[in-house]
């Protein structure tokens, strides 16, 4: 089952209360809270409050978008313990992390080993609290292509390490559809948007509805519940967000 929601980074300029109100107005079911603005790591009281407000609005917390970069953040003094405890206070079942800051093509064996070794340690810590780690599927990381994703998660082979998915920029439904099939066993969340042909060109989700129908058909093969969260909208517009939310619900067959 696929559950419609929103990533709070879509509205970085709005308060958590405003994000919650928009999600409710849009008829969505969950929020992926971002650690960059709305729920900074280490702000445990704030995380507890936002988790409570989300629940009181009859919404779920789908994940904590931590922006923790494996292989870098700890070197910069960012403590994963703070990230983990913040996610726990928020009552988030998933922590979204980044698989390094170098592309799979340019990463050395030494760098790759560093990222994988640290990821395993973090996953063990998160697992003890019943929390899953999920990589952002993004360029300039070790999780930047479908082949790289398969290799990464196969090598890690850890039950608490999964991945998000989002369309590769400039790739159509044939490439992305085949890619989804490759990484299907590891997908726990989806970021929904229509940017074409580059990330700088944000378009209404309705413009990409035909592509997304195919993506959702592939994703429907996943037996577990997964999050389908809107992430960014054209012109950062609340009005466009409400339209995109309606499109998403229609694509998911929610009336």
C-alpha positions as CSV (number, residue, x, y, z in Angstrom):
1,X,0.0,0.0,0.0
2,X,1.2,3.5,-0.8
3,X,0.4,6.3,1.6
4,X,0.3,10.0,0.3
5,X,2.2,12.6,2.3
6,X,4.6,15.5,2.0
7,X,8.3,16.2,2.9
8,X,8.4,19.3,5.1
9,X,11.4,20.6,3.1
10,X,8.8,21.5,0.4
11,X,7.9,24.5,2.6
12,X,11.1,25.5,4.4
13,X,9.8,29.0,4.8
14,X,6.8,27.9,6.8
15,X,6.4,26.9,10.4
16,X,5.8,23.3,11.3
17,X,2.2,24.3,12.3
18,X,1.7,25.7,8.9
19,X,3.0,22.6,7.2
20,X,0.7,20.5,9.3
21,X,-2.3,22.7,8.3
22,X,-1.4,22.4,4.6
23,X,-1.1,18.6,4.8
24,X,-4.5,18.3,6.5
25,X,-6.1,20.7,4.0
26,X,-4.6,18.6,1.2
27,X,-6.0,15.4,2.6
28,X,-2.6,13.8,3.0
29,X,-1.8,11.2,5.6
30,X,1.7,11.8,6.7
31,X,4.7,14.1,6.9
32,X,8.4,13.5,6.5
33,X,10.0,16.0,8.8
34,X,13.3,17.6,7.7
35,X,16.2,18.1,10.0
36,X,17.6,21.2,8.2
37,X,14.9,23.7,9.3
38,X,11.8,22.2,11.1
39,X,13.4,19.6,13.4
40,X,17.1,20.2,13.9
41,X,19.1,17.2,15.3
42,X,19.5,17.6,19.1
43,X,16.4,19.7,19.6
44,X,14.6,16.9,21.4
45,X,11.8,19.0,23.0
46,X,11.0,20.5,19.6
47,X,10.9,17.1,18.0
48,X,8.6,15.8,20.7
49,X,6.3,18.7,20.3
50,X,6.2,18.4,16.5
51,X,5.6,14.7,16.8
52,X,2.7,15.3,19.1
53,X,1.2,18.0,16.9
54,X,1.4,15.7,13.9
55,X,-0.4,13.0,15.7
56,X,-3.0,15.4,17.1
57,X,-3.7,16.4,13.5
58,X,-4.3,12.7,12.7
59,X,-1.3,12.5,10.5
60,X,1.6,10.1,10.8
61,X,5.4,10.9,10.9
62,X,6.7,8.9,7.9
63,X,10.4,9.6,8.4
64,X,13.1,12.0,9.7
65,X,15.0,13.6,6.8
66,X,18.2,14.0,8.8
67,X,20.6,15.3,6.1
68,X,23.2,13.2,7.8
69,X,26.0,12.4,5.3
70,X,27.7,9.2,6.0
71,X,31.5,9.6,5.8
72,X,31.3,13.3,6.3
73,X,28.9,14.5,9.0
74,X,30.7,12.8,11.9
75,X,34.0,14.4,10.7
76,X,32.3,17.8,11.0
77,X,31.2,17.1,14.5
78,X,27.6,16.1,13.9
79,X,26.7,13.3,16.3
80,X,24.5,10.5,14.9
81,X,23.4,10.0,18.5
82,X,21.6,13.3,18.3
83,X,20.1,12.4,15.0
84,X,18.9,9.1,16.3
85,X,17.4,10.5,19.6
86,X,15.7,13.3,17.6
87,X,14.1,10.7,15.3
88,X,13.0,8.7,18.4
89,X,11.5,11.9,20.0
90,X,9.7,12.6,16.8
91,X,8.5,9.0,16.7
92,X,9.9,8.5,13.2
93,X,10.2,4.9,12.0
94,X,12.8,5.8,9.3
95,X,15.9,8.1,9.2
96,X,16.8,9.3,5.8
97,X,20.6,9.6,5.3
98,X,23.0,10.3,2.4
99,X,25.4,7.7,1.1
100,X,28.5,9.9,1.2
101,X,29.1,13.0,-0.9
102,X,30.8,11.5,-3.9
103,X,29.3,9.8,-7.0
104,X,29.6,6.0,-7.3
105,X,31.7,6.5,-10.4
106,X,34.3,8.7,-8.8
107,X,34.5,7.1,-5.3
108,X,37.7,5.1,-4.5
109,X,37.6,1.7,-2.8
110,X,38.9,3.3,0.4
111,X,36.1,6.0,0.4
112,X,33.4,3.4,-0.4
113,X,34.7,1.2,2.5
114,X,34.6,4.1,4.9
115,X,31.0,4.9,4.0
116,X,29.8,1.2,4.2
117,X,31.6,0.5,7.4
118,X,30.1,3.6,9.1
119,X,26.6,2.8,7.7
120,X,26.6,-0.7,9.2
121,X,27.5,0.8,12.6
122,X,24.7,3.4,12.4
123,X,22.2,0.8,11.2
124,X,23.0,-1.4,14.2
125,X,22.4,1.6,16.6
126,X,19.2,2.6,14.9
127,X,18.0,-1.0,14.8
128,X,18.2,-1.3,18.5
129,X,15.6,1.5,18.7
130,X,13.5,-0.1,16.0
131,X,14.4,2.5,13.4
132,X,15.3,1.9,9.8
133,X,17.9,3.8,7.8
134,X,17.1,4.7,4.2
135,X,19.5,6.3,1.7
136,X,18.5,9.2,-0.4
137,X,18.5,8.2,-4.1
138,X,20.5,11.1,-5.3
139,X,23.4,12.2,-7.5
140,X,26.8,12.8,-6.0
141,X,26.4,9.9,-3.6
142,X,27.1,6.2,-3.7
143,X,23.4,5.7,-4.3
144,X,23.1,7.6,-7.5
145,X,22.2,5.0,-10.2
146,X,20.1,1.9,-10.2
147,X,23.1,-0.3,-10.6
148,X,25.0,1.5,-7.9
149,X,22.0,1.1,-5.6
150,X,21.8,-2.6,-6.1
151,X,25.5,-3.0,-5.5
152,X,25.4,-0.9,-2.4
153,X,22.5,-2.5,-0.7
154,X,23.5,-6.0,-1.7
155,X,27.0,-5.5,-0.3
156,X,25.6,-4.0,2.9
157,X,23.1,-6.8,3.3
158,X,21.6,-5.3,6.4
159,X,17.9,-5.6,7.3
160,X,17.8,-2.0,8.7
161,X,19.2,-0.3,5.6
162,X,16.9,0.5,2.7
163,X,16.5,3.2,0.1
164,X,14.2,6.0,-1.1
165,X,13.4,6.3,-4.7
166,X,12.8,9.3,-7.0
167,X,12.9,9.6,-10.7
168,X,16.3,10.2,-12.3
169,X,16.3,13.6,-13.8
170,X,16.0,13.5,-17.6
171,X,15.1,9.8,-17.6
172,X,11.7,8.7,-18.8
173,X,9.4,5.9,-17.7
174,X,11.3,3.2,-19.6
175,X,14.6,3.8,-17.7
176,X,13.0,4.6,-14.4
177,X,10.5,1.7,-14.6
178,X,13.3,-0.8,-15.3
179,X,15.3,0.8,-12.5
180,X,12.4,0.5,-10.0
181,X,12.2,-3.2,-10.7
182,X,16.0,-3.6,-10.0
183,X,15.8,-1.9,-6.5
184,X,12.2,-2.9,-5.6
185,X,13.1,-5.1,-2.6
186,X,14.8,-2.1,-0.8
187,X,12.4,0.7,-1.5
188,X,10.7,2.1,1.7
189,X,9.8,5.6,0.5
190,X,9.2,7.7,-2.6
191,X,9.7,11.4,-3.3
192,X,7.1,12.5,-5.7
193,X,7.6,15.4,-8.1
194,X,7.7,16.2,-11.8
195,X,10.9,18.0,-12.8
196,X,11.6,18.0,-16.5
197,X,14.1,17.8,-18.1
198,X,16.3,19.2,-15.3
199,X,15.9,19.6,-11.6
200,X,15.7,23.4,-12.1
201,X,12.5,23.1,-14.1
202,X,9.7,22.2,-11.6
203,X,6.3,21.5,-13.3
204,X,2.9,20.6,-12.0
205,X,2.6,16.9,-11.1
206,X,-0.3,16.6,-13.4
207,X,2.1,17.2,-16.3
208,X,3.9,14.0,-15.4
209,X,0.8,12.0,-14.5
210,X,1.3,9.5,-17.3
211,X,4.8,8.7,-16.2
212,X,3.8,8.4,-12.6
213,X,1.0,6.0,-13.4
214,X,3.7,3.6,-14.7
215,X,5.9,4.2,-11.7
216,X,3.1,3.6,-9.3
217,X,2.2,0.4,-11.1
218,X,5.7,-0.9,-10.6
219,X,5.8,0.3,-7.0
220,X,2.5,-1.4,-6.2
221,X,4.3,-4.7,-6.3
222,X,5.9,-3.9,-2.9
223,X,4.0,-5.8,-0.2
224,X,4.8,-3.4,2.6
225,X,3.4,0.0,3.2
226,X,5.5,2.7,1.6
227,X,5.4,6.5,1.8
228,X,4.8,8.6,-1.3
229,X,5.7,12.1,-0.3
230,X,5.4,15.2,-2.4
231,X,8.8,17.0,-2.4
232,X,8.9,20.5,-3.7
233,X,6.3,22.1,-6.0
234,X,6.3,24.6,-8.8
235,X,7.1,28.1,-7.5
236,X,7.0,26.8,-3.9
237,X,3.3,27.6,-4.2
238,X,0.7,26.4,-1.6
239,X,-1.9,26.5,-4.3
240,X,0.2,24.3,-6.6
241,X,0.9,22.0,-3.7
242,X,-2.9,21.4,-3.1
243,X,-3.3,20.6,-6.8
244,X,-0.3,18.2,-6.8
245,X,-1.8,16.5,-3.7
246,X,-5.0,16.0,-5.5
247,X,-3.1,14.5,-8.5
248,X,-1.2,12.2,-6.2
249,X,-4.3,10.9,-4.5
250,X,-5.9,10.3,-7.9
251,X,-2.8,8.4,-9.0
252,X,-3.0,6.3,-5.9
253,X,-6.7,5.6,-6.4
254,X,-7.7,7.6,-3.3
255,X,-11.0,9.4,-3.7
